[in-house]
Amino acid sequence: MDALTITAGPFTFGARFESAAAPKTCAKFRSLLPYEGQIVHVRWSGEGVWIPLGDTDFGLGYENHTSHPAPGQIILYPGGISETEILLAYGGVQFSSKMGQLAGNHFITITEGLENLAELGKRTLWQGAQPIRFELAR
């Protein structure tokens, strides 16, 4: 039940929830599925795309948090110093905002389609916002 399908721009990725390491974050996000939004390229963090969520309050604290997600890792920043957001690393990332370094909950890992991550990042950087959809795998 931890398998996901993520469609971002023209690409489809297989993924899994990190339920053992981030159970509260995974449970909250699972309750929102299917989840749709738009990704834009990060401003401060490096090679990543993000879903800005403003002052959305998921009622979460930190769990399994990192400032350096690896390519294919998805983190949720629960808000506080900066706005709430979901970030997908496609290359080197040091998760930051204009307020400085942040940490987000690593709760999803892409397991299939990793070869398309860099192209998704470049497409988002040069062509603008891309649609993204998270759903349970069938």
C-alpha positions as CSV (number, residue, x, y, z in Angstrom):
1,M,0.0,0.0,0.0
2,D,3.0,2.3,0.0
3,A,3.4,2.4,-3.8
4,L,2.6,5.6,-5.6
5,T,2.4,6.9,-9.2
6,I,3.6,10.5,-9.7
7,T,2.8,12.2,-13.0
8,A,4.8,15.4,-13.4
9,G,4.8,17.3,-16.7
10,P,5.1,14.6,-19.4
11,F,6.8,12.1,-17.1
12,T,5.5,9.3,-14.9
13,F,7.4,8.0,-11.9
14,G,7.0,5.1,-9.6
15,A,7.5,6.0,-5.9
16,R,7.0,4.8,-2.4
17,F,5.9,6.3,0.9
18,E,8.6,6.3,3.6
19,S,6.0,5.1,6.1
20,A,8.5,3.7,8.7
21,A,10.6,6.8,8.8
22,A,7.9,9.5,8.5
23,P,4.6,7.8,9.5
24,K,2.6,11.0,10.4
25,T,3.6,12.9,7.2
26,C,2.8,9.8,5.1
27,A,-0.6,9.3,6.7
28,K,-1.5,13.0,6.3
29,F,-0.5,13.1,2.7
30,R,-2.1,9.7,1.9
31,S,-5.4,11.2,3.2
32,L,-5.2,13.9,0.5
33,L,-4.7,11.5,-2.4
34,P,-5.1,11.9,-5.3
35,Y,-3.2,15.2,-4.8
36,E,-2.8,17.6,-7.7
37,G,-0.8,20.8,-8.0
38,Q,1.9,22.6,-10.0
39,I,5.6,22.5,-9.5
40,V,7.8,25.5,-10.1
41,H,11.6,25.6,-10.0
42,V,13.2,26.4,-6.6
43,R,14.7,29.8,-6.0
44,W,17.3,29.2,-3.3
45,S,17.8,25.5,-2.9
46,G,19.6,24.3,-6.1
47,E,18.3,21.6,-8.4
48,G,14.8,21.0,-7.2
49,V,11.2,21.8,-8.0
50,W,8.6,22.7,-5.4
51,I,4.9,23.1,-4.7
52,P,4.4,26.3,-2.7
53,L,1.6,25.9,-0.2
54,G,1.6,29.3,1.6
55,D,0.3,29.1,5.1
56,T,-1.2,25.6,4.8
57,D,-1.1,23.9,8.1
58,F,-0.9,20.1,8.0
59,G,-0.6,19.9,11.7
60,L,2.9,18.2,11.4
61,G,6.2,18.6,13.1
62,Y,9.6,17.3,12.1
63,E,10.2,13.6,11.4
64,N,12.8,12.1,9.2
65,H,13.8,15.7,8.2
66,T,16.7,16.7,6.1
67,S,18.2,19.8,4.5
68,H,19.9,17.7,1.7
69,P,17.4,15.5,0.0
70,A,19.0,13.2,-2.7
71,P,17.7,13.2,-6.3
72,G,14.3,11.5,-6.2
73,Q,13.6,12.3,-2.6
74,I,10.5,14.3,-1.8
75,I,10.3,16.4,1.4
76,L,7.4,18.3,3.0
77,Y,8.4,21.4,5.0
78,P,5.6,21.9,7.5
79,G,6.0,25.6,7.7
80,G,7.2,27.9,10.4
81,I,10.2,30.1,9.4
82,S,9.1,30.0,5.7
83,E,6.0,28.9,3.9
84,T,4.8,25.4,3.8
85,E,6.0,23.5,0.7
86,I,6.7,20.1,-0.9
87,L,10.1,19.8,-2.7
88,L,11.3,17.2,-5.1
89,A,15.1,17.1,-5.6
90,Y,16.3,16.3,-9.1
91,G,20.0,17.1,-8.4
92,G,22.1,18.7,-5.7
93,V,19.9,20.5,-3.1
94,Q,20.6,22.4,0.1
95,F,17.0,23.2,1.2
96,S,16.8,26.9,1.9
97,S,14.6,30.0,1.8
98,K,15.4,33.7,2.0
99,M,15.4,33.1,5.8
100,G,18.2,30.6,5.5
101,Q,18.6,26.8,5.7
102,L,15.5,24.7,6.3
103,A,14.7,21.0,6.9
104,G,11.8,19.1,5.5
105,N,10.3,15.7,6.2
106,H,11.5,13.1,3.7
107,F,8.3,11.1,3.1
108,I,8.4,9.9,-0.5
109,T,11.1,8.4,-2.6
110,I,10.9,8.0,-6.4
111,T,11.9,4.4,-7.4
112,E,11.2,4.3,-11.1
113,G,11.9,6.9,-13.8
114,L,14.8,8.5,-12.1
115,E,16.5,9.0,-15.5
116,N,13.8,11.6,-16.3
117,L,14.3,13.7,-13.2
118,A,16.9,16.1,-14.6
119,E,14.8,16.6,-17.7
120,L,11.8,17.4,-15.6
121,G,13.9,20.0,-13.7
122,K,15.2,21.6,-16.9
123,R,11.7,21.7,-18.4
124,T,10.3,23.4,-15.2
125,L,13.2,25.9,-15.2
126,W,13.0,26.9,-18.9
127,Q,9.3,26.3,-19.7
128,G,7.7,27.2,-16.4
129,A,5.2,25.5,-14.1
130,Q,4.3,21.9,-14.7
131,P,1.3,19.9,-13.4
132,I,2.0,17.2,-10.9
133,R,-0.3,14.5,-9.6
134,F,0.3,12.0,-6.8
135,E,-2.0,8.9,-6.6
136,L,-1.8,5.4,-5.2
137,A,-0.3,2.9,-7.6
138,R,-2.8,0.5,-9.2
